[in-house]
């Protein structure tokens, strides 16, 4: 009886996984008009090379309207200075559920993700033919999740680089056999950047130090 219950639970889990829609994690697809390399430090600059396995990329996803990640200075066409980790989930491959990140390709293909033929990623909570929100992120430091990389980046001077693309709203395939795969059409290039305090932060720190000095002099 216990074995039957276990098998039933596993079967239900398998069905729930395969009932969720998938998106293709690929930032280079000539047929779909996608050519959006990821850069280091500034868009148009150096390209991350797969020979450095501490440089990683991943794709986040979830239901539409979920807060997405924002990294000041990562995209050239963005506005705003308040960083955010976002609430989108790190997506996994149906074939390798724990391989949620990937390295980059090498040589002249640097800047493009090294997913090979395993580019499908499951979007949790969004069934086939549903609408999902997705976003590509990248980081340095060999962290295994976006949350870990973001937390490390928050420390000024850590040397960690992170970046986040523009969020995309995609309609997922109608079924597991639907040839019309959801691709990252509209994806824009972005850069992995360091956490550099705003000039206003330096100014506030200076004012704070000056106030402390004045306070100490008055006490003397």
Secondary structure, DSSP 8 states (H G I E B T S, - for coil): -HHHHHHHHHHHHHHHHHTEEEEE--SEEGGGTEE--EEESSTTSEE--TT-TT-EEEEEEEETT----B-TTSSTT------B--S-EE-B-SS-TT--EE-B--GGGTTSB--TT--EEEEEEEETT-EEEEEEEEESS--SSHHHHHHHHTSTTS---EEE---EEEE--SSTT-SS----TT---EEEB-----HHHHHHHHHHHHHHHHHHHHH-
